Amino acid sequence: MALKQVIVVRRDLKLGKGKLAAQVAHASVSAADKSKWKEEWLREGQKKSVLRCEDLNGLMKLLKNAKNYKLPVSLVKDMGRTQIPPGTVTCIGIGPAPEEKIDEITGNLKLL
């Protein structure tokens, strides 16, 4: 069974590169900590992709779908110390989990 993790970022926020990198890192670590496949995924090389969605609506639909599939998922809300207001939802991390399950939810999204 191949495992992977996907991080999905809101395209409408126009975050700076450093801010974006930090948000993606938060999503990756938080989702991995919830996964029963974490140790195996770490041994396999931590396959992951960073994808984009259009806006908060799209991100929340993906979050709901991931929860319905019972996948490990983490929602990231910014603290609001720099570029965006406190509580702004920036991205989600899904997995690590079986690749085919994640692809059912995110397979139509484009790379960031």
N, CA and C atoms as a LAMMPS dump frame, in Angstrom:
ITEM: TIMESTEP
0
ITEM: NUMBER OF ATOMS
336
ITEM: BOX BOUNDS ff ff ff
-5.0000000000000000e+02 5.0000000000000000e+02
-5.0000000000000000e+02 5.0000000000000000e+02
-5.0000000000000000e+02 5.0000000000000000e+02
ITEM: ATOMS id mol type element x y z
1 1 1 N 0.84 -1.179 0
2 1 2 C 0 0 0
3 1 3 C 0.888 1.247 0
4 2 1 N 0.717 2.088 -1.005
5 2 2 C 1.469 3.338 -1.085
6 2 3 C 0.778 4.391 -0.217
7 3 1 N 1.583 5.132 0.514
8 3 2 C 1.069 6.194 1.387
9 3 3 C 1.53 7.549 0.884
10 4 1 N 0.714 8.554 1.133
11 4 2 C 1.142 9.918 0.833
12 4 3 C 0.379 10.899 1.698
13 5 1 N 0.823 12.122 1.623
14 5 2 C 0.168 13.234 2.304
15 5 3 C -0.056 14.33 1.272
16 6 1 N -1.173 15.035 1.424
17 6 2 C -1.476 16.164 0.551
18 6 3 C -1.783 17.371 1.422
19 7 1 N -1.222 18.502 1.039
20 7 2 C -1.549 19.767 1.679
21 7 3 C -2.256 20.609 0.623
22 8 1 N -3.403 21.151 0.972
23 8 2 C -4.178 21.97 0.035
24 8 3 C -4.228 23.395 0.581
25 9 1 N -3.816 24.342 -0.256
26 9 2 C -3.696 25.749 0.119
27 9 3 C -4.735 26.575 -0.636
28 10 1 N -5.295 27.538 0.048
29 10 2 C -6.221 28.48 -0.599
30 10 3 C -5.472 29.407 -1.548
31 11 1 N -5.901 29.446 -2.767
32 11 2 C -5.27 30.274 -3.785
33 11 3 C -5.637 31.754 -3.641
34 12 1 N -6.794 32.049 -3.085
35 12 2 C -7.287 33.42 -3.02
36 12 3 C -6.57 34.3 -1.993
37 13 1 N -5.778 33.722 -1.103
38 13 2 C -5.14 34.516 -0.045
39 13 3 C -3.897 35.271 -0.502
40 14 1 N -3.238 34.814 -1.534
41 14 2 C -2.031 35.484 -2.058
42 14 3 C -0.978 35.684 -0.964
43 15 1 N -0.663 34.611 -0.249
44 15 2 C 0.322 34.671 0.829
45 15 3 C 1.73 34.826 0.272
46 16 1 N 2.591 35.483 1.047
47 16 2 C 4.003 35.56 0.696
48 16 3 C 4.63 34.171 0.774
49 17 1 N 5.783 33.995 0.134
50 17 2 C 6.422 32.67 0.081
51 17 3 C 6.753 32.118 1.457
52 18 1 N 7.286 32.944 2.325
53 18 2 C 7.634 32.474 3.664
54 18 3 C 6.409 32.104 4.487
55 19 1 N 5.387 32.931 4.41
56 19 2 C 4.138 32.673 5.126
57 19 3 C 3.502 31.385 4.611
58 20 1 N 3.486 31.226 3.296
59 20 2 C 2.936 30.032 2.674
60 20 3 C 3.692 28.782 3.129
61 21 1 N 5.011 28.867 3.139
62 21 2 C 5.825 27.726 3.572
63 21 3 C 5.518 27.351 5.021
64 22 1 N 5.367 28.337 5.876
65 22 2 C 5.055 28.072 7.285
66 22 3 C 3.688 27.412 7.434
67 23 1 N 2.692 27.879 6.696
68 23 2 C 1.352 27.311 6.785
69 23 3 C 1.338 25.858 6.305
70 24 1 N 2.047 25.586 5.217
71 24 2 C 2.147 24.223 4.692
72 24 3 C 2.836 23.317 5.715
73 25 1 N 3.877 23.823 6.352
74 25 2 C 4.575 23.033 7.374
75 25 3 C 3.644 22.72 8.551
76 26 1 N 2.878 23.704 8.987
77 26 2 C 1.911 23.469 10.071
78 26 3 C 0.941 22.349 9.688
79 27 1 N 0.407 22.421 8.474
80 27 2 C -0.57 21.421 8.022
81 27 3 C 0.055 20.035 7.947
82 28 1 N 1.268 19.95 7.451
83 28 2 C 1.932 18.659 7.301
84 28 3 C 2.175 17.986 8.65
85 29 1 N 2.753 18.728 9.563
86 29 2 C 3.071 18.172 10.883
87 29 3 C 1.798 17.803 11.642
88 30 1 N 0.82 18.695 11.633
89 30 2 C -0.415 18.457 12.385
90 30 3 C -1.178 17.248 11.865
91 31 1 N -1.285 17.123 10.55
92 31 2 C -1.999 15.974 9.976
93 31 3 C -1.227 14.681 10.225
94 32 1 N 0.083 14.712 10.07
95 32 2 C 0.892 13.511 10.292
96 32 3 C 0.755 13.004 11.719
97 33 1 N 0.686 13.922 12.667
98 33 2 C 0.554 13.525 14.07
99 33 3 C -0.767 12.804 14.359
100 34 1 N -1.768 12.964 13.489
101 34 2 C -3.061 12.312 13.67
102 34 3 C -3.16 10.971 12.941
103 35 1 N -2.139 10.623 12.181
104 35 2 C -2.232 9.473 11.285
105 35 3 C -1.711 8.176 11.901
106 36 1 N -2.486 7.123 11.752
107 36 2 C -2.027 5.796 12.19
108 36 3 C -0.968 5.235 11.243
109 37 1 N -0.789 5.853 10.085
110 37 2 C 0.212 5.413 9.109
111 37 3 C 1.501 6.226 9.183
112 38 1 N 1.639 7.086 10.179
113 38 2 C 2.77 8.014 10.25
114 38 3 C 4.121 7.307 10.203
115 39 1 N 4.331 6.309 11.027
116 39 2 C 5.639 5.648 11.093
117 39 3 C 6.017 4.987 9.767
118 40 1 N 5.068 4.297 9.159
119 40 2 C 5.329 3.661 7.863
120 40 3 C 5.631 4.716 6.795
121 41 1 N 4.882 5.801 6.795
122 41 2 C 5.082 6.899 5.851
123 41 3 C 6.466 7.517 6.025
124 42 1 N 6.903 7.69 7.263
125 42 2 C 8.241 8.227 7.523
126 42 3 C 9.318 7.299 6.959
127 43 1 N 9.136 6.005 7.126
128 43 2 C 10.103 5.033 6.6
129 43 3 C 10.129 5.017 5.074
130 44 1 N 8.973 5.291 4.464
131 44 2 C 8.859 5.26 2.999
132 44 3 C 9.382 6.518 2.319
133 45 1 N 9.735 7.548 3.069
134 45 2 C 10.267 8.756 2.463
135 45 3 C 9.35 9.968 2.479
136 46 1 N 8.202 9.87 3.141
137 46 2 C 7.307 11.005 3.373
138 46 3 C 6.769 11.635 2.089
139 47 1 N 6.255 10.823 1.177
140 47 2 C 5.694 11.338 -0.068
141 47 3 C 4.58 12.339 0.237
142 48 1 N 4.674 13.507 -0.413
143 48 2 C 3.639 14.526 -0.231
144 48 3 C 3.547 15.415 -1.454
145 49 1 N 2.372 16.03 -1.604
146 49 2 C 2.138 17.012 -2.666
147 49 3 C 1.46 18.221 -2.051
148 50 1 N 1.755 19.378 -2.616
149 50 2 C 1.09 20.604 -2.198
150 50 3 C 0.225 21.051 -3.375
151 51 1 N -1.07 21.13 -3.117
152 51 2 C -2.056 21.437 -4.15
153 51 3 C -2.771 22.732 -3.805
154 52 1 N -3.59 23.195 -4.734
155 52 2 C -4.319 24.445 -4.492
156 52 3 C -5.807 24.26 -4.728
157 53 1 N -6.58 25.062 -4.016
158 53 2 C -8.008 25.175 -4.275
159 53 3 C -8.305 26.665 -4.382
160 54 1 N -9.473 26.993 -4.872
161 54 2 C -9.775 28.396 -5.165
162 54 3 C -9.989 29.265 -3.927
163 55 1 N -10.713 28.736 -2.925
164 55 2 C -11.127 29.613 -1.834
165 55 3 C -11.516 28.803 -0.596
166 56 1 N -12.002 29.497 0.41
167 56 2 C -12.397 28.859 1.67
168 56 3 C -13.489 27.82 1.449
169 57 1 N -14.456 28.117 0.604
170 57 2 C -15.529 27.156 0.317
171 57 3 C -14.97 25.831 -0.178
172 58 1 N -14.074 25.919 -1.145
173 58 2 C -13.461 24.708 -1.696
174 58 3 C -12.676 23.945 -0.65
175 59 1 N -11.957 24.67 0.184
176 59 2 C -11.155 24.027 1.228
177 59 3 C -12.045 23.311 2.246
178 60 1 N -13.151 23.943 2.61
179 60 2 C -14.042 23.341 3.597
180 60 3 C -14.737 22.093 3.042
181 61 1 N -15.025 22.071 1.752
182 61 2 C -15.59 20.869 1.125
183 61 3 C -14.591 19.722 1.187
184 62 1 N -13.327 20.031 0.917
185 62 2 C -12.282 19 0.985
186 62 3 C -12.123 18.484 2.414
187 63 1 N -12.174 19.384 3.384
188 63 2 C -12.08 18.998 4.792
189 63 3 C -13.212 18.039 5.15
190 64 1 N -14.424 18.388 4.755
191 64 2 C -15.588 17.544 5.044
192 64 3 C -15.443 16.171 4.388
193 65 1 N -15.004 16.145 3.135
194 65 2 C -14.816 14.87 2.438
195 65 3 C -13.762 14.006 3.114
196 66 1 N -12.658 14.621 3.514
197 66 2 C -11.598 13.866 4.195
198 66 3 C -12.115 13.266 5.499
199 67 1 N -12.897 14.037 6.234
200 67 2 C -13.479 13.526 7.478
201 67 3 C -14.465 12.389 7.197
202 68 1 N -15.272 12.54 6.145
203 68 2 C -16.214 11.482 5.771
204 68 3 C -15.494 10.182 5.41
205 69 1 N -14.311 10.295 4.819
206 69 2 C -13.498 9.126 4.463
207 69 3 C -12.699 8.61 5.663
208 70 1 N -12.833 9.305 6.786
209 70 2 C -12.122 8.954 8.023
210 70 3 C -10.599 9.001 7.851
211 71 1 N -10.146 10.009 7.093
212 71 2 C -8.719 10.222 6.89
213 71 3 C -8.198 11.206 7.928
214 72 1 N -6.936 11.084 8.296
215 72 2 C -6.362 12.085 9.196
216 72 3 C -6.294 13.424 8.467
217 73 1 N -6.847 14.452 9.063
218 73 2 C -6.887 15.768 8.423
219 73 3 C -6.702 16.852 9.469
220 74 1 N -6.04 17.913 9.06
221 74 2 C -5.787 19.021 9.972
222 74 3 C -6.094 20.34 9.27
223 75 1 N -6.854 21.187 9.932
224 75 2 C -7.201 22.514 9.433
225 75 3 C -6.262 23.526 10.077
226 76 1 N -5.668 24.403 9.268
227 76 2 C -4.732 25.403 9.789
228 76 3 C -5.391 26.78 9.771
229 77 1 N -5.376 27.423 10.943
230 77 2 C -5.856 28.8 11.085
231 77 3 C -4.67 29.648 11.535
232 78 1 N -4.461 30.749 10.856
233 78 2 C -3.316 31.605 11.156
234 78 3 C -3.518 32.393 12.456
235 79 1 N -2.426 32.676 13.125
236 79 2 C -2.464 33.443 14.373
237 79 3 C -2.648 34.946 14.124
238 80 1 N -2.435 35.393 12.89
239 80 2 C -2.683 36.791 12.552
240 80 3 C -1.607 37.761 12.968
241 81 1 N -0.387 37.294 13.075
242 81 2 C 0.696 38.172 13.536
243 81 3 C 1.381 38.928 12.402
244 82 1 N 1.133 38.522 11.154
245 82 2 C 1.852 39.195 10.061
246 82 3 C 0.914 39.633 8.934
247 83 1 N 0.625 38.756 7.985
248 83 2 C -0.008 39.161 6.729
249 83 3 C -1.53 39.09 6.684
250 84 1 N -2.124 38.277 7.507
251 84 2 C -3.569 38.056 7.42
252 84 3 C -4.204 38.134 8.809
253 85 1 N -5.506 38.352 8.881
254 85 2 C -6.181 38.488 10.176
255 85 3 C -6.148 37.189 10.996
256 86 1 N -6.184 37.316 12.318
257 86 2 C -6.222 36.128 13.176
258 86 3 C -7.413 35.237 12.839
259 87 1 N -7.165 33.937 12.846
260 87 2 C -8.222 32.97 12.594
261 87 3 C -8.463 32.655 11.133
262 88 1 N -7.732 33.29 10.231
263 88 2 C -7.905 33.01 8.803
264 88 3 C -7.506 31.577 8.506
265 89 1 N -8.403 30.829 7.895
266 89 2 C -8.117 29.451 7.49
267 89 3 C -7.262 29.509 6.238
268 90 1 N -6.075 28.881 6.291
269 90 2 C -5.136 28.974 5.177
270 90 3 C -5.018 27.692 4.358
271 91 1 N -5.054 26.537 5.033
272 91 2 C -4.825 25.28 4.324
273 91 3 C -5.265 24.095 5.179
274 92 1 N -5.254 22.927 4.541
275 92 2 C -5.483 21.675 5.265
276 92 3 C -4.393 20.688 4.887
277 93 1 N -4.107 19.795 5.811
278 93 2 C -3.244 18.655 5.537
279 93 3 C -4.091 17.398 5.607
280 94 1 N -3.916 16.513 4.638
281 94 2 C -4.63 15.232 4.622
282 94 3 C -3.591 14.124 4.56
283 95 1 N -3.658 13.208 5.503
284 95 2 C -2.72 12.09 5.523
285 95 3 C -1.512 12.387 6.384
286 96 1 N -0.62 11.45 6.405
287 96 2 C -0.455 10.33 5.499
288 96 3 C -1.565 9.283 5.636
289 97 1 N -1.901 8.751 4.456
290 97 2 C -2.95 7.744 4.342
291 97 3 C -2.753 7.034 3.005
292 98 1 N -3.513 5.976 2.761
293 98 2 C -3.391 5.296 1.473
294 98 3 C -3.629 6.27 0.304
295 99 1 N -2.723 6.221 -0.625
296 99 2 C -2.729 7.152 -1.755
297 99 3 C -4.052 7.154 -2.518
298 100 1 N -4.616 5.968 -2.751
299 100 2 C -5.848 5.906 -3.545
300 100 3 C -7.022 6.581 -2.833
301 101 1 N -7.05 6.529 -1.504
302 101 2 C -8.119 7.193 -0.745
303 101 3 C -7.993 8.725 -0.86
304 102 1 N -6.77 9.218 -0.711
305 102 2 C -6.54 10.658 -0.821
306 102 3 C -6.849 11.14 -2.236
307 103 1 N -6.453 10.36 -3.233
308 103 2 C -6.694 10.745 -4.625
309 103 3 C -8.176 10.847 -4.956
310 104 1 N -9.012 10.07 -4.278
311 104 2 C -10.458 10.166 -4.504
312 104 3 C -10.987 11.553 -4.126
313 105 1 N -10.327 12.191 -3.19
314 105 2 C -10.755 13.512 -2.706
315 105 3 C -10.03 14.64 -3.43
316 106 1 N -8.74 14.469 -3.693
317 106 2 C -7.922 15.579 -4.2
318 106 3 C -7.405 15.367 -5.622
319 107 1 N -7.761 14.279 -6.251
320 107 2 C -7.202 13.929 -7.55
321 107 3 C -7.464 14.937 -8.664
322 108 1 N -8.462 15.788 -8.504
323 108 2 C -8.773 16.77 -9.54
324 108 3 C -8.096 18.128 -9.317
325 109 1 N -7.36 18.277 -8.227
326 109 2 C -6.717 19.555 -7.912
327 109 3 C -5.376 19.687 -8.615
328 110 1 N -4.968 20.923 -8.837
329 110 2 C -3.688 21.215 -9.496
330 110 3 C -2.606 21.474 -8.459
331 111 1 N -1.366 21.241 -8.858
332 111 2 C -0.228 21.553 -8.003
333 111 3 C -0.163 23.048 -7.727
334 112 1 N 0.323 23.388 -6.542
335 112 2 C 0.507 24.792 -6.197
336 112 3 C 1.611 25.325 -7.068
